[in-house]
């Protein structure tokens, strides 16, 4: 493994959250402030009622009182904004918008280097939601980030001959799993992560826009989602060269639309669907469900997903307009006729094109005239009111 040497080629896509869209070079955003409850946790607050039969994985905020990582300092709003902006800036640098067609125009590829098909490239942003899954036979539990903007899943592995960042869980030891195997260099699966090899073994490498990276052997093993739900021959990265702003998590679960993502690999067994419910920052337990066995009832509305040819790993919906109190905002139709809006678990702030942002900001201010704006020294953006 010590002989591994990577030249990373970073491909960057738009990764945005909650019906967010970014278009043009000028980025504007807002932060919506909410009142917070006490951060004191309780047994009821952090208990999960999910059974193994439900197929639900408990999902928590990494800085919340229910986090298995313990008490860690959460970033303030300014730091969240900085991370989000870095993610979007990296995306703009590598994927400028084409002015002549209705899709993203990728930047020219470097003349040399390893082509990394994972498509992760924007800065990590605020990947703050975590789940616990089991790797190997017998399964060993690991706390990992889940990310709808990534395809390849990876965890840090022994013997970590390169470099590993500190994590709370022990490193995964492949020699202790009876079902672990490295994927061979000639296997079709190897081509999905670039087709690079170390001897007869396939290797993977992913680098993020902020300089974080993971590299190592591309392997397969049993992934345990719940005590009664597992996925055999799950393909993932066994990272022995890892560095970056991952906190104390053991790795990452990729839920993008690419062929190596958990969502795609689980499709033959659980169907091509997954769902998640995010808990609040200051407490509670949400869930991540692989499969469609727990579809919500009641008056649930759906919107079709759209596909962007140059960003096929990401989940797009079409944004057609904005309303405030039932009133459509005066936004020219052409603002939303280009590439769609990405739903992403790793971005906190909603981004809009400048024209749409200005219309929404002005209408919001019109309804907030009875409130006083926060003084400029304490204001993150133009929407903060005391």
N, C-alpha and C positions, 0 to 999 in steps of 0.2 A: 504493500500500500504506500510505502514511503516513496516509491517511484512515481506516484501519480503527480502529474503536472497539468494544470488547467489554464487555458486562456479563455476567459469567459466572453461570450458575445451576448449582450443583454438586449432582449426584446421587451419593449415596454408597451403596456396597454392601459387604457382608461379603466380605473378601478374606483367606482363611486358608489354611494350608499343612499338608500331611501329615495328612489326616483330622482337621482342626481344626474346632472349632465354638465359637461364642460365643452365649450366650443370657443375658438378664437384664442389669441395669445393672452388677452387680459383676463385674469381670474378675479372674480369677486365672490364673497361668501358671507354668510351670517351665522351667528351662534345663537341658538334659542336657549335661554336660561330657564331652569325649572327649580322649584323649591325641593330641597332634599330632606328626607326623614333622618332620624337618628341612625348613625352607622353601627349602633350596637346590635350584634347578631343574637339570635336565639335559636334553640333547637328547632322550633317550628319554622322559623324563617329559612333555615338551610336544609331542612329535611326534604327528602324526595319521596314521593308516593309512587314512583314509577316501578312497575314490576318488570321482571325479565321478559315476560310475554309481550309487553307493550312495544318493545323495540326502541324505546326512547332512551337517549343518553342525557343525563343531567348536564346542563350547560350553565356556567357561571361567569361573572366578570372577574378577571384576574386580580383586580385591586379591591374587590368587594369582600365583605365579611365571610362569605361562603367559599372563598377561594382556597383550594388545597395548598396553594403556594404560601399561605400565611400572610401576615401583614406586610404589605409593600407600599411605598409612597406612590400615590396616583399622580399623574401629570395634571397640571392646572389647565385652564381653558386656553391660555396662550401657548402652552406647549402642544396641546392637541391641535391647535390651529397651525402651528409651525410644522408638525409632522404631516398633517393633511396637505399643506401647501407644498411641502417637499415631494410628496407622492405625486401630486398633480404636475409640478414642474418637471419632474423626471419623465413623466408621461408625455408632456408637450415636446420635450427635447428629442424623444425617439419616435414619436408618432404625431407629427404635425398634420393638421387637417388639410386635405386636398381641396383646392378651390374650384376644381372642375368636375368633381363627381360626388355622389352621395355615399361616401364611405371614408374610412380612415386611410391615409396614405402613409405607409411605413417609410421610415428613413432608410437611407442606403446602408446596407450591411457592411461591416468591416471586411477588409480584404483577407484577413486571416483570423483564425480562432475557432473555438469549439462552438458549434451551433446548438443552442439550448432550446429545445422545442417547448419547454414548460410555459414560456410566455410570461413568467413573472419578471418584472423589471422595475416597476415603480417602487418608490420607497415603501418600507413596511407600514408606515402610517400608524394607526392605532388598532392593531390586531389584539383586542383586549378580551375576547371571549374564548373560553377554554373548555375542553371536554376531557374525560379520562377514558382511554381505550386500552385494550390488552394486545400485546404482541407476543407471538411465539407459543410453543407447547412445552410445558404448561404456560399459560398466559402470565405475563408480567405487566402490571398496569403502569401507564405513563400519561402524564398530563400534557396535552398538546393544544396548540392554537388551531382553530378551524377557520378556513379562509375560502370563500367562494371565488376569490380571484386567483387561486393557484390550482394547478393540476396535480403535480407530483407531491406525494406525501413522503415525509422523511423523519427519522429520529436519529439522535446521536448514538453511536455504537462503540463498544469496546473493539479493539484496544486503543482506538483514537490515536493513531500514530502521527497524525498531523497536528490538529489543534481542536479543542472543544471548549465551548463557553461553560460557565458554571450552571448546573441545573439542580433542582431539588431531588428528583428521582435518581436512583442509580442508573448508570448507562446501560443500554440494552446489550446483552452479551449473546451474540449469535450461537456460540458454542454450547449454550445452555438450553437451546431450543431444538427439539427433535424434528421439527418441520421446516427449519430455515434452510434455504439454499440460495447461492448466488446465481443470478441469471447469466447464461453464457453469452459470449461475445457475438456468436452467430445467430442467436435467437431473434425472432421477429420483434419481440418486445424491446430489445435493445435499441432498435431504430427509433422508437418512440421518444427516447431521451438523448438522441444525438448519435448513437452508434459508436461511442468511444469505448476503448478497451484498455485493460491492464492485464496483459497476458491473455488468458482465455475468459476472463471475467468482464462483464459489462460494467461500466462506470457511469455515473450521472454527475451533473453539476448545475446548480442554480445560483444565480447572483441577483441581488436586489439593488434598486437604484440608490440606496443609501450606503452601499458597500458591503452589506451583510451577505453571507453566502453559506452554502452547504454543498459538500461533495463527498463522494465515496462510492461504495458498491451498490449497484442496482440489484435488488434481491426480491425474494418472495417468501412469505410465511403466513401463518394464520393470524388474522386480525379479529379480535373479540370485541364486538360492539357492546353487547350486554352479556350477562352470564348464559343466556340461552340463544344468542344470536352471534354467529361468527361467519367470517368470510375466508375460505381456504385459498391458498395460493395468491394472496394479496401482494401486488407488486408495489414496492416502496424503496426509498433510498435509505441505505444504512450508512449514515454519515460519519466519516472519520476525519474530516476537515471542515470545521464549522466555526463561524465567527459572526458576531453581530448583535443587534439589539433585540434579542429574543426573550430577555428576562430569564426566568428560571424554568421555563417550559422545556420539555424533552424534545420537541420538534413541532411538526406542522401536519395537519390533515388537509389535503387539497380537495375541494368540492367544486372545482370548475367543470367545464363541459368537455375538456380534453379526454383522450382515450385512457390516460393513466390515472385519472382522478378517482377518488373513492366512489363518487356518484356513478361514473361510467363502469367501473369494475363491479360494482354491486348490482348493476341493472339486470343481469341475467337471473339473479336470485331474488332480489327485492323490488324489481321494477325500476324504471328510470325516473325516480322521483325521490325527493327528500324535502323536509320542512324543518324550520327552526323557529323558536320563540325566544327572543332576547330578554333576559331579566334586567331590572333597573341596576344602575351602577351601585347603589347603596344597599343592595340586598336581594334575596330571593333566588330561586332556581328556575331557569328556563329549560328548554329541551332541544335536542337535535334528534330527528327521526329519519332513519334511512328506510325508504319504501313508502308506500301510500296506504298502509293499513290503518293509519290514524287520521284520515281525512276529516277536517272539521265539518260539523253540521251547521244548520241554521242558514241565515241569509249571508252567505259568503260570496263576494264578487270576485271574478277572475279577469285578468287581462292577458292577451296573448303575448308570448315571447317572440322577439324578432332576432334574426341572425345577421351579424355583420361579417362579411367574408374575411376581413383582415383581423378580426378579433373573435374567433370562434370559441374561445374558452370562456367567454364571459356572458352574463345574463343581461340581455337588453329588453327593455320595454319601450313603447313609443309614447313620448310625451307630446300632447297636442295642444295644451293650453293651461292656463292657471286661472283660478277663481278665488275671490275673497268675499265671503258672505253671499255666495251665489252669483256674484257679479264677475263676468269675464273681464280679464285685464286686457288693455289695448296693446297686445303684442303682435307684431306683423307675422302672418302665417309662415313666412320663409324662415323664421328663427328656429322652428322645430322641424323643418323638412329634411335636415341632414341626418347624420348618424344618431342612433337612439340613445336612450338613457340607461346607464348601467346600475344594477342593483348589486351592492357589494358589502360584505360583512366587515371589511377592514377600513372603511372610511366613516368618520363621524359626521362631518359637515356636508350639507347639501350644496352643490355648486350649480350655478345657472349661467347661461350666456349673459353678457352685460345688459343687453336690451331687456330680456325677461327679468333679470335681477332688479333693474331700475324701476320697472313697472310695479313689481311686487313690493319693493321697499317703499315707494311713494304711497301706495294704497295702504300699506301697513301703518305708516306714519300718520296718515289721515285719520285712522281709527284710534290712534294712540295719543291724540293731542291733549287729553286730560292727564297724561302721565309725564313725568319729567325724565329726560334722558340721563343716563349715567354720565358723570363728568368724563371728558376725553381721556384723562390719565388712567381711568379704570375701565375704559371701554375697549372691547376687543374689535368690534366692528360697528357698523352704523345702526344696529338694531337693539342696543342694550338700554333697558329702561329700569329705573329704580322702583 
